[in-house]
Amino acid sequence: MTSVAYSPDGHILVAGSADGSVRLADAESGRVLATIQAHFSGVVDVVFSPNGEILIASSGEAAIRVWKVDR
């Protein structure tokens, strides 16, 4: 893992990885909810919007990806 963040409500944990993937997990159980192959290089940072509806991941390739989070 290269970066981690909690959703504003604390229910979802997101982790960026050196392989370019982003994983969302239930913060209480640790169960993986989704895995996204987000980037070609390692994820540098992950962050939720203040309302928890948007997830942003940045990478070493100077790119960002944005997703709407369904709850």
N, C-alpha and C positions, 0 to 999 in steps of 0.2 A: 504494500500500500504506500502510495506517495502522498496522499491527502485524504482527509476525512472531514465530514460535516454532518451535523444533525439538522433535520427539518425544524422549522421554528416551533412546532408543537412537540418536538422530541420523539415522535413516533417512528421516524424513518432515519436510518443512518446511511449515508452515501460514502463510498470509498473509491478513489481513483487509483489506478494501478500503473506500474511501469510498462505493462504490455499494451497500454492505450485503452483498457476497458474501464467502465464505470459500473459498480454494483450497488444496487439499492437493497437494503435489508430492513426487516422489522427490528427496531431497536431493542425491543424486549426479548424476543425469542432468538434473534440472530438469523432467522430464516431469510434466505435470499429471495427477494421479490422480483428482481429483474437484473439482467446483465446486458449492458450496451457496449458494443465495440465502437468506442467514441472517436478514437484518434489513431493515427499511424505510429506515433511516438508516445512516450509516457505522459500520463496526465500529471499536470503540475499543480492544479488546484480545482476544487469543486466547491460550489456554494449554492444555497437555495435563496430564492427571492424572499423578502420579508414575510410575504403571505404564504410561502411554501408551495406555490403553484408552478414555479419555474425553477429548473435546475440548469446550472451553467457549469461547464467543464472547460478548462484551458489546457493546452499542451505545449511541449517543447518545440513544436513545429510552428509556433506563433499563430495558433488557430483557437477559436472558441466554438463550442457547440452548445445549443440551447434546446431544452425540451420542456414541454408542458407535462406536469406530473399529474396523473389521474389518481384519485384517491377513492 
